[in-house]
Amino acid sequence: MRKTTSTGSYVLCVRNDGYPASLLVRRLYQRVPDRNAAARGLLRVVDESGEDYLYPENFFVSIALPRPVTRAMRAAAHPYGR
């Protein structure tokens, strides 16, 4: 677990078995690149705590967002330019 300022792609949560406080179904989460996790079938995402953690890959569906939406999401996540 670590605080992150990395800008990765976004995924949609479709399951949260065992993690109801950390993941909300139908919510977008920022994916943080992690090759080691991917090799084990896991995704690193910034969850409801604001920190990144590993979760099963099958909890998420990758989505492509238009650039203006991605920029808006990043601005909302870091309103003071962090």
Phi, psi and omega in degrees: 000138178199151173291144185227145171238008179297144177250105179251194177276180182243149178229154178257128178283127179243351177211152175216029181313118177084356183226045186296334179275338184265330183231135177248126179298142181074015177253146176278140176229147177279128177272138176251124181304133179202096182297321180297319179295315181300323179294340179256009179078025181242156174239141173263120179229153174277111186267195184296341178283345184088000177247162181263140180220166178266137177222158177302136181302326183285002173279351189226156172236129178290142177225150176256124179256144174299150183306316179300325179290317179300316178298318180295320178296316179295318179296321179292326180287331183227071187295343181252022175077019178291000000 
